[in-house]
Amino acid sequence: MAEMTNASQALYGPEGVIFYQLDLSVVLQFGINELKAKLCWNEDGEEKQTPARVVYDNEVTIADG
C-alpha cells in the first residue's frame, strides 16, 4: 500500500478530523486454474498498479433460497 501514498487525498471530516481518500479499482483476472487480482489507480495522470492477494475462506457456505 505504500505505493499509493502519493495518490491519496487528505480530507477533513466532522469536527476537523483528517482522513485520506483513495479512488482505486480492483481488477480480477479469471484464469482456467487460478484467480489473480491487482489494484489500479491514477497518480499524476498515469495509471499505476500493484498485485493484490486473493484470500479464500473455506468456512463460507451458500444456502439455497
Phi and psi restraints in degrees (value plus and minus 20) as a CYANA .aco file:
   2 ALA   PHI     -81.9   -41.9
   2 ALA   PSI     -47.5    -7.5
   3 GLU   PHI     -83.3   -43.3
   3 GLU   PSI     -43.4    -3.4
   4 MET   PHI    -111.5   -71.5
   4 MET   PSI     -20.2    19.8
   5 THR   PHI     -76.9   -36.9
   5 THR   PSI     -63.1   -23.1
   6 ASN   PHI     -92.7   -52.7
   6 ASN   PSI     -37.1     2.9
   7 ALA   PHI    -111.6   -71.6
   7 ALA   PSI     -30.6     9.4
   8 SER   PHI    -100.7   -60.7
   8 SER   PSI     133.2   173.2
   9 GLN   PHI    -140.6  -100.6
   9 GLN   PSI     105.6   145.6
  10 ALA   PHI     -98.3   -58.3
  10 ALA   PSI     110.1   150.1
  11 LEU   PHI    -149.5  -109.5
  11 LEU   PSI     142.6   182.6
  12 TYR   PHI    -131.3   -91.3
  12 TYR   PSI     107.8   147.8
  13 GLY   PHI    -116.5   -76.5
  13 GLY   PSI    -185.2  -145.2
  14 PRO   PHI     -76.3   -36.3
  14 PRO   PSI     123.1   163.1
  15 GLU   PHI      41.3    81.3
  15 GLU   PSI       3.7    43.7
  16 GLY   PHI      56.1    96.1
  16 GLY   PSI      -6.3    33.7
  17 VAL   PHI     -92.0   -52.0
  17 VAL   PSI     110.1   150.1
  18 ILE   PHI    -105.6   -65.6
  18 ILE   PSI     114.2   154.2
  19 PHE   PHI    -157.3  -117.3
  19 PHE   PSI     145.0   185.0
  20 TYR   PHI    -136.7   -96.7
  20 TYR   PSI     118.6   158.6
  21 GLN   PHI    -137.5   -97.5
  21 GLN   PSI     117.6   157.6
  22 LEU   PHI    -158.0  -118.0
  22 LEU   PSI     102.8   142.8
  23 ASP   PHI    -113.4   -73.4
  23 ASP   PSI     100.3   140.3
  24 LEU   PHI    -163.0  -123.0
  24 LEU   PSI     146.2   186.2
  25 SER   PHI    -139.8   -99.8
  25 SER   PSI     122.8   162.8
  26 VAL   PHI    -120.3   -80.3
  26 VAL   PSI      99.2   139.2
  27 VAL   PHI    -126.1   -86.1
  27 VAL   PSI     102.3   142.3
  28 LEU   PHI    -125.5   -85.5
  28 LEU   PSI     112.0   152.0
  29 GLN   PHI    -134.1   -94.1
  29 GLN   PSI      94.2   134.2
  30 PHE   PHI    -113.1   -73.1
  30 PHE   PSI      95.0   135.0
  31 GLY   PHI    -124.6   -84.6
  31 GLY   PSI     159.2   199.2
  32 ILE   PHI     -86.2   -46.2
  32 ILE   PSI     -61.9   -21.9
  33 ASN   PHI    -134.6   -94.6
  33 ASN   PSI     -25.6    14.4
  34 GLU   PHI    -170.4  -130.4
  34 GLU   PSI     142.7   182.7
  35 LEU   PHI    -138.3   -98.3
  35 LEU   PSI     105.5   145.5
  36 LYS   PHI    -135.0   -95.0
  36 LYS   PSI     134.8   174.8
  37 ALA   PHI    -159.9  -119.9
  37 ALA   PSI     132.5   172.5
  38 LYS   PHI    -169.0  -129.0
  38 LYS   PSI     137.5   177.5
  39 LEU   PHI    -125.0   -85.0
  39 LEU   PSI     114.9   154.9
  40 CYS   PHI    -146.7  -106.7
  40 CYS   PSI     122.6   162.6
  41 TRP   PHI    -174.6  -134.6
  41 TRP   PSI     144.7   184.7
  42 ASN   PHI    -122.8   -82.8
  42 ASN   PSI     114.2   154.2
  43 GLU   PHI    -156.9  -116.9
  43 GLU   PSI      95.6   135.6
  44 ASP   PHI      35.3    75.3
  44 ASP   PSI      20.9    60.9
  45 GLY   PHI      58.3    98.3
  45 GLY   PSI     -16.5    23.5
  46 GLU   PHI    -136.7   -96.7
  46 GLU   PSI     114.2   154.2
  47 GLU   PHI     -95.6   -55.6
  47 GLU   PSI     108.6   148.6
  48 LYS   PHI    -134.7   -94.7
  48 LYS   PSI     138.0   178.0
  49 GLN   PHI    -172.8  -132.8
  49 GLN   PSI     135.9   175.9
  50 THR   PHI    -166.0  -126.0
  50 THR   PSI     126.6   166.6
  51 PRO   PHI     -83.7   -43.7
  51 PRO   PSI     130.2   170.2
  52 ALA   PHI    -143.5  -103.5
  52 ALA   PSI     137.6   177.6
  53 ARG   PHI    -119.8   -79.8
  53 ARG   PSI     111.6   151.6
  54 VAL   PHI    -110.6   -70.6
  54 VAL   PSI     103.5   143.5
  55 VAL   PHI    -133.5   -93.5
  55 VAL   PSI     106.6   146.6
  56 TYR   PHI    -119.3   -79.3
  56 TYR   PSI     124.5   164.5
  57 ASP   PHI    -135.4   -95.4
  57 ASP   PSI      86.0   126.0
  58 ASN   PHI     -92.2   -52.2
  58 ASN   PSI     -31.9     8.1
  59 GLU   PHI    -106.9   -66.9
  59 GLU   PSI     -28.8    11.2
  60 VAL   PHI     -95.6   -55.6
  60 VAL   PSI     112.9   152.9
  61 THR   PHI    -143.6  -103.6
  61 THR   PSI     130.2   170.2
  62 ILE   PHI    -130.4   -90.4
  62 ILE   PSI     104.3   144.3
  63 ALA   PHI    -116.0   -76.0
  63 ALA   PSI     123.5   163.5
  64 ASP   PHI     -96.5   -56.5
  64 ASP   PSI     118.9   158.9
